Amino acid sequence: MNDTTKDLIVALDIGTSKVVAMIAEVLPNNAFNVIGIGHHPSRGMRRGMVVNIEETIQTIQYAIKEAELRAGFNVRSVCTGIAGSHIHSFNSSGMVAVKDVEITQNDIDRVLDTARAVSIPADQQILHVLPQEYKVNDQDGIRTPIGMTGMRLEVKVHIITGSVSAAQNIVKCIRRCGLEVSDLRLQPLASAATTLTQDEQEIGVALVDIGGGTTDIAVFTEGAIRHTAVIPIAGDQVTNDIAMALRTPTIEAEELKLRYGVAKQGMVPSESVIEIPGVGDRAARRVKRQSLAAVIEPRLEELFVLVQRNLQEAGFDHLIASGVVLTGGTSLLPGMTELAEEVFMKPVRIAQPMYEGNLADLVCNPRYSTVMGLLMAAREKKGEVATSHMDGHVVGGGFGRKKKTEGSGNVGSGKSVFKAMRDWFVKTF
């Protein structure tokens, strides 16, 4: 199944409700074509974090194997995402003196190092240092300062941190599947890359990615990331509410949500009736569909209120002139746009991945926004590695499998994994 003539990239979205693997071929024009998809109901994850390693490993293996069979190629390394309530973010700045009057990449690397020299809790690790804008002498608002002349270079950045143990567990599960981790990206950044237009990012926009276990927020203004956050309420909480309120098994509650769920009770005809399966050997019951919507609407309204409160507390609610963009599987519920506009009092749209290649009719769906964004990240990472090798630099290869002499499936001691993770994050981000 291996073909060295193919330039392949692989994305793995390990979510709370599903695990999705996608294999794509990189084309000469730097675009890519999806050639294999594998997905499996997620087990072992809760609110974006690993709670059962063995079940998570098994789920990943199912998704990877399905993608491999459909693509006809074996997977060696993956670009994967990370999310969860352990994610934190803040803005920072740095300044250096320019060495040779004309600004070079070395000056940019140095100023970014000064910006990331901040104090964070011992159990947190920097995941991303994202430049917002540069300032050369007294001229600000610069996007790319390379080649400009100046004496002083400043930068404003957005720093994202996450739990070391949470990232460690994700990497451990993937390595136990015999794979390497080529890149680890924050999931809302991946989703934003494939759903937001450049105009939206310039004018100001809030991306709200509603998954199974968490709702991820990313705010862009003036073309740069300004704020990220994670709220531990999402589609699974809606499903649990349905199961409790209508006294039906969780699996049946999820099916009811997907088939008959509506975000606004007023959109459901009063005469519409649905059948609710009973728990155990209890008989099924027939209830009005409005009863189902009456359970869903308050939870989603609560979620949107929490998102709005987060934006207000961060000071960005008045800066998102282009409105709010919803994506993720839960955003597909009818009435989501109308309910969100009532809460945010701003324009709202449902976004799907911007992709026109092979299998576009299948993957251009809000539930695949994160994994498609991870494919874009994998393509960028491959280009960076190729460029670095051409320049004669050595690039860290991510978390790979240990040599066979160290034992199959052995993930090493906690200290060695921690050190590998620390070194990799420093090299990569």
Helices and strands as residue ranges (DSSP letters): E 8-14, E 18-26, E 32-41, E 45-46, E 49-50, H 53-71, E 77-82, E 88-97, H 105-115, E 124-136, E 139-142, E 152-163, H 164-176, E 180-186, H 187-195, H 198-203, E 205-210, E 215-221, E 224-231, H 235-246, H 250-260, G 265-267, E 273-276, E 285-288, H 289-314, E 324-327, G 329-332, H 336-344, E 348-350, H 360-363, G 366-368, H 369-390, G 404-406, H 414-428
